[in-house]
Amino acid sequence: MPHCPHCDQPIDSQALTCPHCRRALKAHGHPGIPLHTATGETYLCDSCTYHEDDTCTFPQRPYAKTCTLYQNSAEPMVVASYRPRTANIVKGWFSQNKGIVLFLIIIALSILMAIL
């Protein structure tokens, strides 16, 4: 069970605000957007991956106390990879090359008729 970053009390993972200190935990009141909050007098930008590689476009940079894009530079970044199924690859190839497939079928039928 996660803990509130401000008061360190246990909270529900889908809670929008902390029931103990009433601090916002999710950005814009949406349960799918986590709101990262700095503790103490530090800023989130000091340990953020996007600040280090200069790709951050957050307006409060470099003095952000709360951020929705925060990625801790000490933790490994998780990269999701997409690998399509073979059936989808074949279906996509046939849909893109309908003319070639039709031409090959006509040639195959012509050869089959010539043999018989």
C-alpha positions in Angstrom: 0.0 0.0 0.0 1.5 3.4 -1.0 2.2 6.2 1.5 1.4 9.9 1.3 4.7 11.7 0.4 3.7 14.6 2.7 2.4 13.0 5.9 3.7 9.4 5.3 0.3 7.8 6.2 -0.9 4.8 4.2 -3.3 5.7 1.4 -5.3 4.0 -1.3 -3.5 3.8 -4.6 -6.4 5.4 -6.4 -7.0 8.2 -3.9 -7.1 11.7 -5.4 -6.2 13.4 -2.2 -4.7 12.2 1.1 -7.5 11.6 3.6 -5.2 12.7 6.4 -3.5 15.9 5.2 -5.8 16.7 2.2 -2.9 17.1 -0.1 -3.5 16.4 -3.8 -2.0 13.0 -4.9 -3.3 12.9 -8.5 -3.0 15.6 -11.1 -6.1 17.4 -12.3 -8.3 15.1 -10.2 -7.7 12.2 -12.5 -6.8 8.8 -10.9 -4.5 7.9 -13.9 -2.2 10.9 -13.6 0.2 10.6 -10.6 1.4 13.9 -9.1 4.9 13.6 -7.8 5.7 16.0 -4.9 9.1 17.1 -3.5 9.8 16.5 0.1 11.3 19.2 2.3 13.0 22.1 0.6 14.4 20.2 -2.4 13.1 20.5 -5.9 12.1 17.6 -8.1 14.2 18.8 -11.0 17.4 18.1 -9.1 16.9 14.3 -9.5 14.8 14.2 -12.7 15.9 12.4 -15.9 14.2 15.0 -18.1 16.0 17.9 -16.4 19.4 16.2 -16.8 19.0 15.6 -20.6 17.4 19.0 -21.1 14.1 17.6 -22.6 11.8 19.0 -19.8 9.3 21.5 -21.0 7.6 22.0 -17.6 7.1 25.8 -16.9 8.1 25.5 -13.3 11.5 24.1 -14.2 14.1 24.0 -12.4 12.1 25.0 -9.3 9.2 22.5 -9.5 7.9 21.1 -6.2 5.1 19.1 -8.0 5.3 17.5 -11.4 3.3 14.9 -13.5 6.3 14.1 -15.7 8.9 13.3 -13.0 11.2 10.4 -13.7 13.8 9.7 -11.0 17.2 9.5 -12.6 18.4 7.0 -10.0 15.8 4.5 -11.1 16.0 2.7 -14.4 13.6 4.0 -17.1 11.0 1.4 -18.2 10.6 1.3 -22.0 7.6 -0.5 -23.3 8.2 -2.4 -26.6 5.6 -3.4 -29.1 6.0 -6.5 -31.1 3.2 -7.3 -33.6 1.9 -10.9 -34.0 2.9 -12.8 -37.1 -0.7 -13.0 -38.2 -1.0 -9.2 -38.1 2.2 -8.8 -40.2 0.9 -11.2 -42.9 -2.6 -9.5 -42.9 -0.9 -6.1 -43.2 1.3 -7.2 -46.1 -1.7 -8.7 -48.0 -3.7 -5.5 -47.5 -0.9 -3.4 -48.8 -0.1 -5.6 -51.8 -3.5 -6.6 -53.1 -2.5 -5.9 -56.7 0.5 -8.2 -56.6 -1.5 -11.0 -54.9 -4.3 -10.8 -57.5 -1.7 -10.8 -60.3 0.0 -13.9 -58.9 -3.4 -15.7 -58.5 -4.2 -15.0 -62.1 -0.9 -16.3 -63.3 -1.2 -19.4 -61.1 -4.7 -20.1 -62.5 -3.5 -19.6 -66.1 -0.6 -22.1 -65.6 -3.1 -24.6 -63.9 -5.5 -24.3 -66.8 -2.7 -24.7 -69.4 -1.5 -27.9 -67.7 -5.0 -29.5 -67.5 
